[in-house]
Amino acid sequence: MPAGEFKARCLRVMEEVKKYRTPVVITKKGRPVAKLVPPDAPATDVFGCMSGTARIVGDVEAPVLAADTWRAVGRRSTAQRARPRARRKCR
Protein backbone atom coordinates (compact mmCIF):
# COMPACT_ATOMS: atom_id res chain seq x y z
CA MET A 1 0.00 0.00 0.00
CA PRO A 2 1.49 3.39 -0.94
CA ALA A 3 2.36 5.68 1.99
CA GLY A 4 -0.02 8.41 0.78
CA GLU A 5 -2.93 5.99 0.71
CA PHE A 6 -1.99 4.66 4.15
CA LYS A 7 -1.82 8.22 5.51
CA ALA A 8 -5.32 8.97 4.19
CA ARG A 9 -6.88 5.73 5.52
CA CYS A 10 -4.58 4.83 8.41
CA LEU A 11 -7.26 4.30 11.11
CA ARG A 12 -9.37 2.13 8.82
CA VAL A 13 -6.30 0.11 7.74
CA MET A 14 -5.31 -0.45 11.38
CA GLU A 15 -8.79 -1.73 12.20
CA GLU A 16 -8.67 -4.13 9.23
CA VAL A 17 -5.26 -5.44 10.29
CA LYS A 18 -6.60 -5.99 13.79
CA LYS A 19 -9.84 -7.62 12.59
CA TYR A 20 -8.45 -9.88 9.84
CA ARG A 21 -4.97 -10.36 11.38
CA THR A 22 -3.26 -9.76 8.02
CA PRO A 23 -0.11 -7.60 7.77
CA VAL A 24 0.05 -4.58 5.45
CA VAL A 25 3.28 -3.44 3.77
CA ILE A 26 3.57 0.33 3.36
CA THR A 27 5.64 1.52 0.39
CA LYS A 28 7.29 4.71 -0.84
CA LYS A 29 8.00 4.89 -4.56
CA GLY A 30 7.21 1.18 -4.82
CA ARG A 31 9.74 0.13 -2.16
CA PRO A 32 8.68 -1.28 1.21
CA VAL A 33 9.41 1.07 4.12
CA ALA A 34 7.21 -0.32 6.89
CA LYS A 35 5.04 -3.26 7.78
CA LEU A 36 1.91 -3.00 9.91
CA VAL A 37 1.26 -6.30 11.70
CA PRO A 38 -1.41 -7.35 14.21
CA PRO A 39 -0.31 -7.63 17.84
CA ASP A 40 0.54 -11.01 19.31
CA ALA A 41 -2.17 -12.76 21.25
CA PRO A 42 -2.11 -11.70 24.91
CA ALA A 43 -0.03 -13.99 27.09
CA THR A 44 -1.98 -16.15 29.48
CA ASP A 45 -1.38 -15.72 33.18
CA VAL A 46 1.05 -18.32 34.49
CA PHE A 47 -0.32 -18.18 38.04
CA GLY A 48 -2.40 -21.30 38.53
CA CYS A 49 -1.78 -22.67 35.04
CA MET A 50 -0.79 -26.08 36.45
CA SER A 51 -3.79 -26.27 38.78
CA GLY A 52 -5.37 -29.72 38.74
CA THR A 53 -2.53 -31.42 36.85
CA ALA A 54 -0.99 -33.27 39.81
CA ARG A 55 -2.40 -35.71 42.29
CA ILE A 56 -1.24 -36.74 45.74
CA VAL A 57 -0.41 -40.40 46.11
CA GLY A 58 0.27 -41.68 49.60
CA ASP A 59 1.27 -39.80 52.74
CA VAL A 60 2.95 -36.49 51.91
CA GLU A 61 4.26 -36.09 55.47
CA ALA A 62 5.91 -39.51 55.76
CA PRO A 63 9.70 -39.64 55.33
CA VAL A 64 10.96 -40.68 51.92
CA LEU A 65 13.67 -42.92 53.39
CA ALA A 66 13.71 -44.93 56.63
CA ALA A 67 15.70 -43.47 59.55
CA ASP A 68 18.53 -46.06 59.31
CA THR A 69 18.90 -45.31 55.59
CA TRP A 70 19.22 -41.58 56.36
CA ARG A 71 22.04 -42.35 58.81
CA ALA A 72 23.84 -44.43 56.19
CA VAL A 73 23.47 -41.69 53.59
CA GLY A 74 24.60 -39.03 56.05
CA ARG A 75 27.87 -40.79 56.96
CA ARG A 76 30.95 -40.03 54.95
CA SER A 77 33.46 -42.78 54.37
CA THR A 78 36.84 -42.64 56.16
CA ALA A 79 38.50 -41.66 52.87
CA GLN A 80 36.14 -38.73 52.52
CA ARG A 81 36.70 -37.60 56.12
CA ALA A 82 40.49 -37.76 55.80
CA ARG A 83 40.56 -35.62 52.66
CA PRO A 84 40.17 -31.89 53.38
CA ARG A 85 37.65 -30.04 51.32
CA ALA A 86 38.97 -27.80 48.57
CA ARG A 87 38.36 -24.11 49.13
CA ARG A 88 36.90 -21.96 46.45
CA LYS A 89 38.91 -19.03 45.24
CA CYS A 90 37.27 -15.64 45.53
CA ARG A 91 36.85 -13.79 42.31
C-alpha positions in Angstrom: 0.0 0.0 0.0 1.5 3.4 -0.9 2.4 5.7 2.0 0.0 8.4 0.8 -2.9 6.0 0.7 -2.0 4.7 4.1 -1.8 8.2 5.5 -5.3 9.0 4.2 -6.9 5.7 5.5 -4.6 4.8 8.4 -7.3 4.3 11.1 -9.4 2.1 8.8 -6.3 0.1 7.7 -5.3 -0.4 11.4 -8.8 -1.7 12.2 -8.7 -4.1 9.2 -5.3 -5.4 10.3 -6.6 -6.0 13.8 -9.8 -7.6 12.6 -8.5 -9.9 9.8 -5.0 -10.4 11.4 -3.3 -9.8 8.0 -0.1 -7.6 7.8 0.0 -4.6 5.4 3.3 -3.4 3.8 3.6 0.3 3.4 5.6 1.5 0.4 7.3 4.7 -0.8 8.0 4.9 -4.6 7.2 1.2 -4.8 9.7 0.1 -2.2 8.7 -1.3 1.2 9.4 1.1 4.1 7.2 -0.3 6.9 5.0 -3.3 7.8 1.9 -3.0 9.9 1.3 -6.3 11.7 -1.4 -7.4 14.2 -0.3 -7.6 17.8 0.5 -11.0 19.3 -2.2 -12.8 21.2 -2.1 -11.7 24.9 0.0 -14.0 27.1 -2.0 -16.2 29.5 -1.4 -15.7 33.2 1.0 -18.3 34.5 -0.3 -18.2 38.0 -2.4 -21.3 38.5 -1.8 -22.7 35.0 -0.8 -26.1 36.5 -3.8 -26.3 38.8 -5.4 -29.7 38.7 -2.5 -31.4 36.8 -1.0 -33.3 39.8 -2.4 -35.7 42.3 -1.2 -36.7 45.7 -0.4 -40.4 46.1 0.3 -41.7 49.6 1.3 -39.8 52.7 3.0 -36.5 51.9 4.3 -36.1 55.5 5.9 -39.5 55.8 9.7 -39.6 55.3 11.0 -40.7 51.9 13.7 -42.9 53.4 13.7 -44.9 56.6 15.7 -43.5 59.5 18.5 -46.1 59.3 18.9 -45.3 55.6 19.2 -41.6 56.4 22.0 -42.4 58.8 23.8 -44.4 56.2 23.5 -41.7 53.6 24.6 -39.0 56.0 27.9 -40.8 57.0 31.0 -40.0 55.0 33.5 -42.8 54.4 36.8 -42.6 56.2 38.5 -41.7 52.9 36.1 -38.7 52.5 36.7 -37.6 56.1 40.5 -37.8 55.8 40.6 -35.6 52.7 40.2 -31.9 53.4 37.6 -30.0 51.3 39.0 -27.8 48.6 38.4 -24.1 49.1 36.9 -22.0 46.4 38.9 -19.0 45.2 37.3 -15.6 45.5 36.8 -13.8 42.3 
